[in-house]
Amino acid sequence: MIYESRYWKQPLVRSAGWLEKVLIKDGELSERDLARAEREMFIGFYAVRKLLETFKLSEATKHLTYDLTFYPVRQDASVDYFNRSDIHEHYEFDKGVADRKDVGFICNQVIHSFVFVLTLAESGAEGAFLASDTMRHRRLYFIPLEHIVHLFRTVGRDYPAQQNFVRDEKTGQWKVIDDALLRH
C-alpha cells in the first residue's frame, strides 16, 4: 500500500531527468551509465505499476497510451536464457508493426522482461527492446526513451486535486467515477 505518494513520485521525476541526460549525452555511454539506466527503468516502471493500483493518480494518467513498434519472432527462433540478447537473430526487424499500448501493459513488459536490450545511437541511448517472459515467443517491443521520460514525469507530477468515488456493485470495491460522466 502506498500511503504517501510523493516518496514514489519524486524519484520518478529525478529518474526522468537523468534518463533525459542519457538520451542527449554526447559520446559513448559507460558500462556504469548503462547499468544505471537499466536500474532507473526497472525501479521506475515498478513504481508506476504500484501507483496505478492506487487512488494517487488521475484517471487520465492511468489511461495513458503510447505508440510502440513490435517485431514478430522468427519461425525458427528459440529465445532462451543464453541467447536472449541476440535480438536480430530472433525477431524480424523488417516486419515492424505499429501498436498502441497502455501504461499497465508497458509496465508489465519491463517488470517481467525476459529480453531487455538498450539501444544506442551516436548521441546516447534511444530506447529499449523488450519482451516479457510470455511474450518473448511472439513479439519484441521497442519503447523509445522519450516515452519513458514522458511517462515518469507525468506520473511523478500527477497529484489529483479531486476525485469522486462509488462502490462497484460487482466487486464491492471503491472505484473512481470519471468526471465526464458526472457532467451528463
PyRosetta script that sets phi, psi and omega in degrees:
from pyrosetta import init, pose_from_sequence

init()
pose = pose_from_sequence("MIYESRYWKQPLVRSAGWLEKVLIKDGELSERDLARAEREMFIGFYAVRKLLETFKLSEATKHLTYDLTFYPVRQDASVDYFNRSDIHEHYEFDKGVADRKDVGFICNQVIHSFVFVLTLAESGAEGAFLASDTMRHRRLYFIPLEHIVHLFRTVGRDYPAQQNFVRDEKTGQWKVIDDALLRH")
pose.set_psi(1, 134.3)
pose.set_omega(1, 176.8)
pose.set_phi(2, -100.9)
pose.set_psi(2, 111.9)
pose.set_omega(2, -179.8)
pose.set_phi(3, -87.7)
pose.set_psi(3, -49.5)
pose.set_omega(3, 179.7)
pose.set_phi(4, -115.7)
pose.set_psi(4, 107.6)
pose.set_omega(4, -170.9)
pose.set_phi(5, -74.4)
pose.set_psi(5, -20.3)
pose.set_omega(5, -176.8)
pose.set_phi(6, -62.3)
pose.set_psi(6, -28.3)
pose.set_omega(6, 178.7)
pose.set_phi(7, -72.1)
pose.set_psi(7, -16.2)
pose.set_omega(7, 174.7)
pose.set_phi(8, -96.9)
pose.set_psi(8, -33.5)
pose.set_omega(8, -174.7)
pose.set_phi(9, -81.8)
pose.set_psi(9, -41.0)
pose.set_omega(9, -179.4)
pose.set_phi(10, -58.4)
pose.set_psi(10, -44.3)
pose.set_omega(10, 176.4)
pose.set_phi(11, -62.2)
pose.set_psi(11, -29.4)
pose.set_omega(11, 176.8)
pose.set_phi(12, -64.7)
pose.set_psi(12, -41.3)
pose.set_omega(12, 178.3)
pose.set_phi(13, -65.7)
pose.set_psi(13, -41.3)
pose.set_omega(13, 177.2)
pose.set_phi(14, -64.0)
pose.set_psi(14, -42.0)
pose.set_omega(14, 178.2)
pose.set_phi(15, -62.0)
pose.set_psi(15, -42.0)
pose.set_omega(15, 178.4)
pose.set_phi(16, -59.3)
pose.set_psi(16, -43.7)
pose.set_omega(16, 178.5)
pose.set_phi(17, -62.4)
pose.set_psi(17, -43.4)
pose.set_omega(17, -179.7)
pose.set_phi(18, -67.3)
pose.set_psi(18, -44.4)
pose.set_omega(18, 179.6)
pose.set_phi(19, -62.8)
pose.set_psi(19, -35.5)
pose.set_omega(19, 177.0)
pose.set_phi(20, -64.6)
pose.set_psi(20, -37.7)
pose.set_omega(20, 175.7)
pose.set_phi(21, -63.4)
pose.set_psi(21, -39.1)
pose.set_omega(21, 177.8)
pose.set_phi(22, -63.3)
pose.set_psi(22, -39.8)
pose.set_omega(22, -177.6)
pose.set_phi(23, -60.8)
pose.set_psi(23, -40.1)
pose.set_omega(23, -176.0)
pose.set_phi(24, -103.7)
pose.set_psi(24, 8.3)
pose.set_omega(24, -176.9)
pose.set_phi(25, -65.1)
pose.set_psi(25, 137.0)
pose.set_omega(25, 176.1)
pose.set_phi(26, -85.1)
pose.set_psi(26, 144.4)
pose.set_omega(26, 176.3)
pose.set_phi(27, 87.3)
pose.set_psi(27, -173.6)
pose.set_omega(27, -177.6)
pose.set_phi(28, -80.7)
pose.set_psi(28, 149.0)
pose.set_omega(28, 175.1)
pose.set_phi(29, -87.3)
pose.set_psi(29, 139.6)
pose.set_omega(29, 178.7)
pose.set_phi(30, -79.0)
pose.set_psi(30, 165.9)
pose.set_omega(30, 175.7)
pose.set_phi(31, -59.8)
pose.set_psi(31, -36.5)
pose.set_omega(31, 178.4)
pose.set_phi(32, -64.8)
pose.set_psi(32, -41.7)
pose.set_omega(32, 177.1)
pose.set_phi(33, -61.4)
pose.set_psi(33, -43.5)
pose.set_omega(33, -179.3)
pose.set_phi(34, -64.9)
pose.set_psi(34, -41.7)
pose.set_omega(34, 178.7)
pose.set_phi(35, -64.6)
pose.set_psi(35, -41.0)
pose.set_omega(35, 179.1)
pose.set_phi(36, -67.4)
pose.set_psi(36, -40.8)
pose.set_omega(36, 178.5)
pose.set_phi(37, -59.3)
pose.set_psi(37, -45.0)
pose.set_omega(37, 178.5)
pose.set_phi(38, -60.7)
pose.set_psi(38, -46.2)
pose.set_omega(38, -179.6)
pose.set_phi(39, -63.7)
pose.set_psi(39, -44.1)
pose.set_omega(39, 179.7)
pose.set_phi(40, -59.7)
pose.set_psi(40, -40.7)
pose.set_omega(40, -179.5)
pose.set_phi(41, -68.3)
pose.set_psi(41, -46.9)
pose.set_omega(41, -177.8)
pose.set_phi(42, -63.8)
pose.set_psi(42, -47.1)
pose.set_omega(42, -179.8)
pose.set_phi(43, -67.5)
pose.set_psi(43, -39.4)
pose.set_omega(43, 179.0)
pose.set_phi(44, -62.3)
pose.set_psi(44, -46.8)
pose.set_omega(44, -179.9)
pose.set_phi(45, -67.5)
pose.set_psi(45, -32.0)
pose.set_omega(45, 175.0)
pose.set_phi(46, -64.2)
pose.set_psi(46, -44.0)
pose.set_omega(46, 178.8)
pose.set_phi(47, -62.1)
pose.set_psi(47, -43.3)
pose.set_omega(47, 178.8)
pose.set_phi(48, -60.2)
pose.set_psi(48, -46.5)
pose.set_omega(48, -179.4)
pose.set_phi(49, -61.2)
pose.set_psi(49, -41.7)
pose.set_omega(49, 178.1)
pose.set_phi(50, -63.6)
pose.set_psi(50, -40.8)
pose.set_omega(50, 179.5)
pose.set_phi(51, -68.1)
pose.set_psi(51, -30.7)
pose.set_omega(51, 177.2)
pose.set_phi(52, -61.0)
pose.set_psi(52, -26.2)
pose.set_omega(52, -177.2)
pose.set_phi(53, -86.6)
pose.set_psi(53, 5.9)
pose.set_omega(53, -176.3)
pose.set_phi(54, -116.0)
pose.set_psi(54, 177.8)
pose.set_omega(54, 171.7)
pose.set_phi(55, -96.4)
pose.set_psi(55, 19.1)
pose.set_omega(55, -175.2)
pose.set_phi(56, -92.2)
pose.set_psi(56, 3.9)
pose.set_omega(56, 177.3)
pose.set_phi(57, -127.8)
pose.set_psi(57, 150.8)
pose.set_omega(57, 175.6)
pose.set_phi(58, -70.6)
pose.set_psi(58, 157.8)
pose.set_omega(58, 177.7)
pose.set_phi(59, -64.0)
pose.set_psi(59, -32.9)
pose.set_omega(59, 178.7)
pose.set_phi(60, -61.4)
pose.set_psi(60, -43.2)
pose.set_omega(60, 179.0)
pose.set_phi(61, -68.1)
pose.set_psi(61, -41.6)
pose.set_omega(61, -179.8)
pose.set_phi(62, -62.1)
pose.set_psi(62, -25.8)
pose.set_omega(62, -176.7)
pose.set_phi(63, -105.0)
pose.set_psi(63, 17.2)
pose.set_omega(63, 176.1)
pose.set_phi(64, -60.3)
pose.set_psi(64, 146.1)
pose.set_omega(64, 173.6)
pose.set_phi(65, -131.4)
pose.set_psi(65, 156.1)
pose.set_omega(65, -179.6)
pose.set_phi(66, -134.8)
pose.set_psi(66, 146.4)
pose.set_omega(66, 175.3)
pose.set_phi(67, -81.3)
pose.set_psi(67, 122.3)
pose.set_omega(67, 178.0)
pose.set_phi(68, -120.9)
pose.set_psi(68, 170.5)
pose.set_omega(68, 170.9)
pose.set_phi(69, -122.2)
pose.set_psi(69, 137.9)
pose.set_omega(69, 172.6)
pose.set_phi(70, -121.7)
pose.set_psi(70, 155.2)
pose.set_omega(70, -179.5)
pose.set_phi(71, -123.2)
pose.set_psi(71, 126.5)
pose.set_omega(71, -179.1)
pose.set_phi(72, -69.1)
pose.set_psi(72, 153.1)
pose.set_omega(72, 178.2)
pose.set_phi(73, -73.1)
pose.set_psi(73, 145.7)
pose.set_omega(73, 175.7)
pose.set_phi(74, -69.7)
pose.set_psi(74, 149.8)
pose.set_omega(74, -177.3)
pose.set_phi(75, -58.3)
pose.set_psi(75, -38.9)
pose.set_omega(75, -175.8)
pose.set_phi(76, -93.5)
pose.set_psi(76, 8.1)
pose.set_omega(76, -175.2)
pose.set_phi(77, -76.6)
pose.set_psi(77, 143.6)
pose.set_omega(77, 174.2)
pose.set_phi(78, -135.7)
pose.set_psi(78, 89.6)
pose.set_omega(78, -177.0)
pose.set_phi(79, -77.3)
pose.set_psi(79, 119.6)
pose.set_omega(79, -179.6)
pose.set_phi(80, -134.7)
pose.set_psi(80, -177.6)
pose.set_omega(80, -175.0)
pose.set_phi(81, -57.1)
pose.set_psi(81, -38.7)
pose.set_omega(81, -174.0)
pose.set_phi(82, -86.0)
pose.set_psi(82, -14.4)
pose.set_omega(82, -178.2)
pose.set_phi(83, -124.7)
pose.set_psi(83, 11.9)
pose.set_omega(83, -173.2)
pose.set_phi(84, -63.2)
pose.set_psi(84, -19.9)
pose.set_omega(84, 177.9)
pose.set_phi(85, -88.1)
pose.set_psi(85, -4.3)
pose.set_omega(85, 177.9)
pose.set_phi(86, -85.4)
pose.set_psi(86, 58.7)
pose.set_omega(86, -171.0)
pose.set_phi(87, -64.5)
pose.set_psi(87, -31.9)
pose.set_omega(87, -178.4)
pose.set_phi(88, -70.4)
pose.set_psi(88, -18.5)
pose.set_omega(88, 176.8)
pose.set_phi(89, -87.2)
pose.set_psi(89, -21.0)
pose.set_omega(89, -172.4)
pose.set_phi(90, -105.6)
pose.set_psi(90, -21.2)
pose.set_omega(90, -174.4)
pose.set_phi(91, -124.8)
pose.set_psi(91, 151.3)
pose.set_omega(91, -176.1)
pose.set_phi(92, -90.7)
pose.set_psi(92, 92.3)
pose.set_omega(92, -176.5)
pose.set_phi(93, -72.2)
pose.set_psi(93, -13.3)
pose.set_omega(93, 176.5)
pose.set_phi(94, -87.6)
pose.set_psi(94, 1.8)
pose.set_omega(94, -178.6)
pose.set_phi(95, -125.4)
pose.set_psi(95, 42.4)
pose.set_omega(95, 179.7)
pose.set_phi(96, -64.1)
pose.set_psi(96, 141.0)
pose.set_omega(96, -178.3)
pose.set_phi(97, -125.3)
pose.set_psi(97, 129.9)
pose.set_omega(97, 176.4)
pose.set_phi(98, -72.7)
pose.set_psi(98, 139.6)
pose.set_omega(98, -177.6)
pose.set_phi(99, -148.9)
pose.set_psi(99, 140.3)
pose.set_omega(99, 178.4)
pose.set_phi(100, -108.2)
pose.set_psi(100, 125.3)
pose.set_omega(100, -176.4)
pose.set_phi(101, -129.0)
pose.set_psi(101, 151.0)
pose.set_omega(101, 179.1)
pose.set_phi(102, -84.9)
pose.set_psi(102, 168.7)
pose.set_omega(102, -175.6)
pose.set_phi(103, -59.6)
pose.set_psi(103, -42.1)
pose.set_omega(103, -179.7)
pose.set_phi(104, -60.0)
pose.set_psi(104, -43.2)
pose.set_omega(104, 178.3)
pose.set_phi(105, -61.1)
pose.set_psi(105, -46.5)
pose.set_omega(105, -178.4)
pose.set_phi(106, -62.9)
pose.set_psi(106, -44.4)
pose.set_omega(106, 177.9)
pose.set_phi(107, -56.1)
pose.set_psi(107, -45.9)
pose.set_omega(107, -178.3)
pose.set_phi(108, -66.6)
pose.set_psi(108, -34.7)
pose.set_omega(108, 177.3)
pose.set_phi(109, -63.0)
pose.set_psi(109, -40.0)
pose.set_omega(109, 179.9)
pose.set_phi(110, -72.7)
pose.set_psi(110, -51.7)
pose.set_omega(110, -175.2)
pose.set_phi(111, -61.2)
pose.set_psi(111, -38.6)
pose.set_omega(111, -178.8)
pose.set_phi(112, -102.2)
pose.set_psi(112, 23.2)
pose.set_omega(112, -174.2)
pose.set_phi(113, -64.3)
pose.set_psi(113, 132.9)
pose.set_omega(113, 170.5)
pose.set_phi(114, -97.4)
pose.set_psi(114, -37.0)
pose.set_omega(114, 174.5)
pose.set_phi(115, -111.6)
pose.set_psi(115, 126.8)
pose.set_omega(115, 175.4)
pose.set_phi(116, -147.1)
pose.set_psi(116, 107.4)
pose.set_omega(116, -177.0)
pose.set_phi(117, -130.7)
pose.set_psi(117, 117.3)
pose.set_omega(117, 174.5)
pose.set_phi(118, -73.7)
pose.set_psi(118, 139.9)
pose.set_omega(118, 177.2)
pose.set_phi(119, -104.5)
pose.set_psi(119, 142.1)
pose.set_omega(119, -176.5)
pose.set_phi(120, -119.0)
pose.set_psi(120, 146.4)
pose.set_omega(120, 172.9)
pose.set_phi(121, -121.7)
pose.set_psi(121, -178.1)
pose.set_omega(121, 179.8)
pose.set_phi(122, -61.8)
pose.set_psi(122, -30.5)
pose.set_omega(122, -175.6)
pose.set_phi(123, -98.4)
pose.set_psi(123, 2.4)
pose.set_omega(123, 179.7)
pose.set_phi(124, 140.9)
pose.set_psi(124, -153.1)
pose.set_omega(124, -178.7)
pose.set_phi(125, -84.4)
pose.set_psi(125, 145.4)
pose.set_omega(125, 178.4)
pose.set_phi(126, -103.5)
pose.set_psi(126, -35.1)
pose.set_omega(126, -176.4)
pose.set_phi(127, 168.4)
pose.set_psi(127, -157.8)
pose.set_omega(127, -177.6)
pose.set_phi(128, -139.3)
pose.set_psi(128, 139.3)
pose.set_omega(128, 168.7)
pose.set_phi(129, -92.9)
pose.set_psi(129, 134.8)
pose.set_omega(129, -178.2)
pose.set_phi(130, -152.7)
pose.set_psi(130, 150.3)
pose.set_omega(130, 174.7)
pose.set_phi(131, -149.6)
pose.set_psi(131, 132.5)
pose.set_omega(131, 178.5)
pose.set_phi(132, -69.6)
pose.set_psi(132, 171.3)
pose.set_omega(132, -179.5)
pose.set_phi(133, -60.3)
pose.set_psi(133, -32.3)
pose.set_omega(133, 177.6)
pose.set_phi(134, -87.1)
pose.set_psi(134, -30.3)
pose.set_omega(134, -177.3)
pose.set_phi(135, -80.4)
pose.set_psi(135, -19.1)
pose.set_omega(135, -173.4)
pose.set_phi(136, -57.2)
pose.set_psi(136, -24.6)
pose.set_omega(136, -179.7)
pose.set_phi(137, -89.4)
pose.set_psi(137, 0.2)
pose.set_omega(137, -178.3)
pose.set_phi(138, -121.9)
pose.set_psi(138, -48.6)
pose.set_omega(138, -175.8)
pose.set_phi(139, -156.8)
pose.set_psi(139, 157.5)
pose.set_omega(139, 177.1)
pose.set_phi(140, -118.1)
pose.set_psi(140, 127.4)
pose.set_omega(140, -179.5)
pose.set_phi(141, -99.1)
pose.set_psi(141, 150.0)
pose.set_omega(141, 171.3)
pose.set_phi(142, -118.0)
pose.set_psi(142, 127.6)
pose.set_omega(142, 175.2)
pose.set_phi(143, -118.8)
pose.set_psi(143, 119.4)
pose.set_omega(143, 178.5)
pose.set_phi(144, -66.1)
pose.set_psi(144, 147.1)
pose.set_omega(144, 179.3)
pose.set_phi(145, -61.1)
pose.set_psi(145, -30.6)
pose.set_omega(145, 177.6)
pose.set_phi(146, -59.4)
pose.set_psi(146, -38.3)
pose.set_omega(146, 178.2)
pose.set_phi(147, -66.2)
pose.set_psi(147, -40.9)
pose.set_omega(147, -179.1)
pose.set_phi(148, -64.2)
pose.set_psi(148, -46.5)
pose.set_omega(148, 178.6)
pose.set_phi(149, -60.2)
pose.set_psi(149, -46.0)
pose.set_omega(149, 179.5)
pose.set_phi(150, -60.2)
pose.set_psi(150, -46.6)
pose.set_omega(150, -179.0)
pose.set_phi(151, -62.2)
pose.set_psi(151, -48.2)
pose.set_omega(151, -179.1)
pose.set_phi(152, -60.9)
pose.set_psi(152, -42.3)
pose.set_omega(152, 179.1)
pose.set_phi(153, -67.1)
pose.set_psi(153, -42.5)
pose.set_omega(153, -178.8)
pose.set_phi(154, -62.4)
pose.set_psi(154, -48.0)
pose.set_omega(154, 179.3)
pose.set_phi(155, -66.1)
pose.set_psi(155, -42.5)
pose.set_omega(155, -177.5)
pose.set_phi(156, -66.3)
pose.set_psi(156, -21.8)
pose.set_omega(156, -179.0)
pose.set_phi(157, -107.3)
pose.set_psi(157, 4.1)
pose.set_omega(157, -175.6)
pose.set_phi(158, -90.4)
pose.set_psi(158, 107.6)
pose.set_omega(158, 176.3)
pose.set_phi(159, -126.1)
pose.set_psi(159, 91.0)
pose.set_omega(159, -177.1)
pose.set_phi(160, -57.6)
pose.set_psi(160, 134.8)
pose.set_omega(160, 179.8)
pose.set_phi(161, -87.4)
pose.set_psi(161, -25.3)
pose.set_omega(161, -177.8)
pose.set_phi(162, -154.6)
pose.set_psi(162, 141.6)
pose.set_omega(162, 174.0)
pose.set_phi(163, -144.1)
pose.set_psi(163, 149.7)
pose.set_omega(163, 177.6)
pose.set_phi(164, -115.7)
pose.set_psi(164, 133.0)
pose.set_omega(164, -174.2)
pose.set_phi(165, -118.0)
pose.set_psi(165, 153.0)
pose.set_omega(165, 173.0)
pose.set_phi(166, -144.7)
pose.set_psi(166, 149.7)
pose.set_omega(166, 178.3)
pose.set_phi(167, -82.8)
pose.set_psi(167, 127.6)
pose.set_omega(167, 179.1)
pose.set_phi(168, -68.9)
pose.set_psi(168, 125.0)
pose.set_omega(168, -177.1)
pose.set_phi(169, -65.1)
pose.set_psi(169, -32.6)
pose.set_omega(169, -177.8)
pose.set_phi(170, -78.5)
pose.set_psi(170, -45.1)
pose.set_omega(170, -174.5)
pose.set_phi(171, -96.7)
pose.set_psi(171, -21.5)
pose.set_omega(171, -176.4)
pose.set_phi(172, 79.7)
pose.set_psi(172, 2.4)
pose.set_omega(172, -178.6)
pose.set_phi(173, -97.8)
pose.set_psi(173, 158.5)
pose.set_omega(173, 177.4)
pose.set_phi(174, -74.9)
pose.set_psi(174, 144.5)
pose.set_omega(174, 173.7)
pose.set_phi(175, -140.0)
pose.set_psi(175, 156.2)
pose.set_omega(175, -179.9)
pose.set_phi(176, -83.2)
pose.set_psi(176, 134.7)
pose.set_omega(176, 174.3)
pose.set_phi(177, -89.8)
pose.set_psi(177, 129.5)
pose.set_omega(177, 177.9)
pose.set_phi(178, -63.4)
pose.set_psi(178, 130.1)
pose.set_omega(178, -179.3)
pose.set_phi(179, -56.5)
pose.set_psi(179, -31.7)
pose.set_omega(179, -179.7)
pose.set_phi(180, -62.8)
pose.set_psi(180, -34.4)
pose.set_omega(180, 179.4)
pose.set_phi(181, -70.0)
pose.set_psi(181, -31.0)
pose.set_omega(181, -179.4)
pose.set_phi(182, -70.6)
pose.set_psi(182, -27.5)
pose.set_omega(182, -176.6)
pose.set_phi(183, -78.8)
pose.set_psi(183, -14.1)
pose.set_omega(183, -176.2)
pose.set_phi(184, -100.0)
pose.dump_pdb("model.pdb")
